[in-house]
Amino acid sequence: MLDENQYLANKLIKNFEEDNRNIGELLYEVISQNLYSISLGLKMVKRNTEKDNLNNYLESLEDVTSETIKQVLDLSFHLYPKVIDDLGLIAAIQTYVQNYSPWKLNDYEMKGRENEEGALSNVIDKKLQLFRIVRDCLEIIEPLTEKDDLKISYANYGGRMVVQLVFYRRIREEEIKNWLFIPQKRTEMANGKFLVHLLSSESLEVIIEI
């Protein structure tokens, strides 16, 4: 019964991620490109008119279009970070940290090959799962921290992907384990390991392996 429940849970997650990917690609490749074309058209019209009132109106439309493009791309990234297909897990995490979180990425390290052997769909699925787990950890821990420093290490050994997160914050190990319940469950559903322990009085380590 447990194996059947695990299979159904994994299938549900996979279907959900596939839907996210399809919607994300539609937003990224179609809608954002259409909006960008509209933005270029507005610029061309503005350059070829001398009426101040019309120029001001066109400029306001440009601003709205540019902001809409940014919102569409942000939504696309959160639904499915396309950079994970092209540049890999570390690039996706870096993009998230730099553009969508208050964390300051002090250092990162990558061991092993970013492009693992095996069926491409399985590799992408695992990377996407890891990305979402890392994102959950960053979002959950951030309100609890006094510093924003972060270190990330990534390794791939024989098809097993491992991410190490090091946070610099004085916090009780038991407290953080309770807060990290959701990413821990995500990891377990991916048949992975989720470890949390203190490196020192002011640094916390989270290791995720799937």
C-alpha positions as CSV (number, residue, x, y, z in Angstrom):
1,M,0.0,0.0,0.0
2,L,2.9,2.3,0.9
3,D,4.6,1.7,-2.5
4,E,1.3,2.4,-4.3
5,N,0.8,5.7,-2.4
6,Q,4.4,6.7,-3.2
7,Y,3.8,6.0,-6.8
8,L,0.6,8.0,-6.9
9,A,2.2,10.9,-5.1
10,N,5.1,10.9,-7.5
11,K,2.8,10.8,-10.5
12,L,0.8,13.7,-9.1
13,I,3.9,15.8,-8.6
14,K,5.2,14.9,-12.0
15,N,1.9,15.9,-13.7
16,F,1.8,19.1,-11.7
17,E,5.3,20.0,-12.7
18,E,4.6,19.2,-16.4
19,D,1.6,21.6,-16.3
20,N,3.8,24.2,-14.7
21,R,6.4,23.7,-17.4
22,N,3.9,24.0,-20.2
23,I,2.4,27.2,-18.8
24,G,5.9,28.6,-18.0
25,E,7.1,28.0,-21.6
26,L,3.9,29.5,-23.0
27,L,4.5,32.7,-20.9
28,Y,8.2,32.8,-21.7
29,E,8.2,31.9,-25.4
30,V,4.9,33.2,-26.6
31,I,3.2,35.8,-24.4
32,S,6.4,37.7,-23.4
33,Q,7.6,37.7,-27.0
34,N,4.3,39.1,-28.2
35,L,4.4,41.8,-25.5
36,Y,8.0,42.6,-26.6
37,S,6.8,43.0,-30.2
38,I,4.1,45.4,-29.0
39,S,6.7,47.4,-27.0
40,L,8.9,47.7,-30.1
41,G,5.9,48.8,-32.2
42,L,5.1,51.5,-29.6
43,K,8.7,52.8,-29.8
44,M,8.6,53.0,-33.6
45,V,5.3,54.9,-33.6
46,K,6.7,57.3,-30.9
47,R,9.8,58.0,-33.0
48,N,7.7,58.9,-36.0
49,T,5.3,61.3,-34.4
50,E,5.8,64.9,-33.3
51,K,2.7,65.4,-31.2
52,D,3.7,65.8,-27.5
53,N,0.4,64.5,-26.1
54,L,0.5,61.4,-28.2
55,N,4.2,60.8,-27.3
56,N,3.4,61.0,-23.6
57,Y,0.6,58.6,-24.0
58,L,2.8,56.2,-26.0
59,E,5.5,56.4,-23.4
60,S,3.0,55.5,-20.7
61,L,1.9,52.5,-22.8
62,E,5.6,51.5,-23.1
63,D,6.0,51.6,-19.3
64,V,3.0,49.5,-18.8
65,T,4.1,47.0,-21.4
66,S,7.6,46.7,-20.0
67,E,6.3,46.2,-16.5
68,T,3.9,43.5,-17.8
69,I,6.8,41.7,-19.6
70,K,8.7,41.7,-16.3
71,Q,5.7,40.2,-14.5
72,V,5.2,37.6,-17.1
73,L,8.8,36.5,-17.0
74,D,8.8,36.4,-13.2
75,L,5.7,34.3,-13.2
76,S,7.2,32.0,-15.9
77,F,10.4,31.6,-13.8
78,H,8.4,30.6,-10.7
79,L,6.3,28.1,-12.6
80,Y,9.2,26.6,-14.4
81,P,12.8,28.1,-14.4
82,K,13.7,27.5,-18.1
83,V,17.3,28.3,-17.3
84,I,17.5,24.8,-15.6
85,D,17.2,23.2,-19.0
86,D,19.8,25.4,-20.7
87,L,22.4,26.1,-17.9
88,G,21.7,23.7,-15.1
89,L,20.7,23.6,-11.4
90,I,23.4,26.0,-10.1
91,A,22.4,28.7,-12.7
92,A,18.7,28.3,-11.7
93,I,19.5,28.7,-8.0
94,Q,21.8,31.7,-8.7
95,T,19.1,33.4,-10.7
96,Y,16.6,32.8,-7.9
97,V,18.9,34.1,-5.2
98,Q,20.0,37.2,-7.2
99,N,16.6,38.2,-8.5
100,Y,13.9,36.9,-6.1
101,S,15.4,36.7,-2.6
102,P,17.2,38.9,-0.1
103,W,20.1,36.4,0.2
104,K,23.6,37.3,-0.7
105,L,25.4,34.4,-2.3
106,N,28.9,34.6,-0.9
107,D,30.3,31.5,-2.5
108,Y,29.2,28.4,-4.5
109,E,31.1,25.3,-5.5
110,M,30.2,22.6,-8.1
111,K,31.7,19.1,-8.1
112,G,31.0,16.5,-10.7
113,R,29.4,17.2,-14.1
114,E,26.3,19.4,-14.4
115,N,25.0,17.3,-17.3
116,E,24.5,13.9,-15.7
117,E,24.2,10.7,-17.6
118,G,20.8,9.1,-17.9
119,A,17.5,9.9,-19.5
120,L,17.3,13.7,-20.0
121,S,13.7,13.9,-18.6
122,N,14.8,12.1,-15.4
123,V,17.8,14.4,-15.0
124,I,15.6,17.6,-15.5
125,D,13.0,16.2,-13.1
126,K,15.6,15.7,-10.4
127,K,17.1,19.1,-10.9
128,L,13.7,20.7,-10.7
129,Q,12.9,18.8,-7.5
130,L,16.2,20.0,-6.0
131,F,15.6,23.5,-7.1
132,R,12.1,23.7,-5.5
133,I,13.5,22.1,-2.3
134,V,16.3,24.7,-2.1
135,R,13.9,27.5,-2.8
136,D,11.7,26.3,0.0
137,C,14.6,26.2,2.4
138,L,15.7,29.8,1.5
139,E,12.2,31.2,1.8
140,I,11.6,29.5,5.2
141,I,14.9,30.3,6.8
142,E,15.2,33.9,5.6
143,P,12.7,35.4,8.2
144,L,14.6,33.6,11.0
145,T,18.0,35.0,10.1
146,E,19.9,38.1,11.2
147,K,22.4,37.8,8.4
148,D,21.8,37.3,4.7
149,D,25.0,35.4,3.9
150,L,24.7,32.1,2.1
151,K,27.0,29.4,0.7
152,I,25.9,26.7,-1.7
153,S,27.8,23.6,-2.8
154,Y,26.5,21.2,-5.5
155,A,27.9,17.8,-6.3
156,N,26.9,14.9,-8.5
157,Y,28.2,11.4,-7.7
158,G,27.0,8.5,-9.8
159,G,23.6,10.1,-10.6
160,R,23.0,11.2,-7.0
161,M,22.6,15.0,-6.8
162,V,23.7,16.7,-3.5
163,V,23.2,20.3,-2.5
164,Q,24.7,21.8,0.7
165,L,23.4,25.1,2.0
166,V,25.3,26.9,4.7
167,F,23.5,29.7,6.6
168,Y,25.2,32.0,9.1
169,R,22.8,32.3,11.9
170,R,22.7,31.4,15.6
171,I,19.6,29.2,15.9
172,R,18.6,26.0,17.7
173,E,18.8,22.9,15.6
174,E,15.5,21.5,16.9
175,E,13.7,24.8,16.0
176,I,14.9,24.9,12.4
177,K,14.0,21.2,11.9
178,N,10.4,22.0,12.7
179,W,10.3,24.9,10.2
180,L,11.9,22.8,7.5
181,F,9.2,20.1,7.6
182,I,7.8,20.8,4.0
183,P,11.2,20.7,2.1
184,Q,12.1,17.6,4.2
185,K,8.9,15.9,3.1
186,R,9.5,16.9,-0.6
187,T,12.9,15.3,-0.3
188,E,11.6,12.1,1.2
189,M,8.9,11.9,-1.5
190,A,11.8,12.0,-4.0
191,N,13.4,9.1,-2.2
192,G,16.1,11.4,-1.0
193,K,17.9,12.4,2.2
194,F,17.4,15.7,4.1
195,L,19.9,16.5,6.9
196,V,20.2,19.5,9.2
197,H,22.8,20.2,11.8
198,L,24.9,23.0,13.3
199,L,28.4,23.5,12.0
200,S,29.2,26.0,14.8
201,S,27.3,28.3,17.2
202,E,26.6,30.7,14.3
203,S,26.3,28.5,11.2
204,L,23.7,26.0,10.1
205,E,24.1,23.3,7.4
206,V,21.3,21.8,5.3
207,I,22.2,18.8,3.0
208,I,19.7,17.6,0.4
209,E,20.4,14.5,-1.7
210,I,18.2,12.9,-4.3
